[in-house]
Amino acid sequence: MLFHELIEPLQNLIAKHLLSLCPYLTTKMARQYVDTLFAQLIFVYYKQILYKHDMEINMSNSDISKMLEHIISFTLAGIRNYETIR
């Protein structure tokens, strides 16, 4: 339910805009980048749950923000770098 109502439309929207910003990407490549990004974001979400419930460790908002900044910048760097290596 969450996937079809929120995640899938958001993935489609990001892929669409990614294609408009990076015309050298194919639709399949754009989708792969978006899937990679979402996989990393889901990892952060579940890591927070694991720490909080199973290990009784609270991750601070700044830790989460730093992880998210790293994920976004790393993913964008990969997309930008692709054009230089193709």
N, C-alpha and C positions, 0 to 999 in steps of 0.2 A: 504494500500500500504506500508506504513512504517512498519507495523507489519510484513508482509510477507517478506519484503526485508531486514529488519535489526533486528528487535526484535526477531522474531521466530528463525532465524538461530543462533543468539547469545545465546538465551535461550537453544537451543539444544546443542550447543558447550559447554556451561558451565555445563549443566547436564551430558554430556558425560565425561568431565574431573572430575567432582565431583564423578561420579561412579568409575572412575579409582583410585581416591585418597581415597575413602571411600567404599571399597567393601562390607561392611555390609549394605549399603543402597540398597533399591530396586529402580527400575527405577521410580516408582510412587513417592517414597519419595524424590528422587533427584529432580524430576520435581516440587514437592511441595515447596521445598526449593528455587529453582530458581524462581518460581512464586512469592513467598513471597518477595524475594530480589527485583525483578522487580517492584512489587507493591509499595514497599517503595521508590524506585528510581523515579517512576512516581509521587508519592506524592510530593517529593522534587521539581520536575520540575513544577508541577502545583501550589505548594505553592509559588514558586518564581514568577510565572505569576500573581497569585492572589495579592501578595504583591505589585508587580510593577504596575499593571494596575488598580486594584480596590482600593487599599489602598494607593497608591502612596508612598510605602516604598521600598527602594532598599535594597535587601539582599546583603551583601558583599560576595565576593568570599570566604573569610575565614569562614563565617557562613555556606555557602554551603559545603565547604570542611569538616568542623567539623561534619555536619550532615551526609555526605557521609561516613566519617571514622567511625562514630558511627553505622550506618546501616550495613556496611561491617563487623565490628568487632562483633557486636551483632549477626548477621546471622551466622558467622563462629563459634562463641562460641556455639550457639545452635546446629550446626551440630556436633562439637566435643563432646559436652555434650551428645548427643543422644547415642553415643557408650557406655558411662558409665552407662546409665540407662536402656538399653535394656536387 
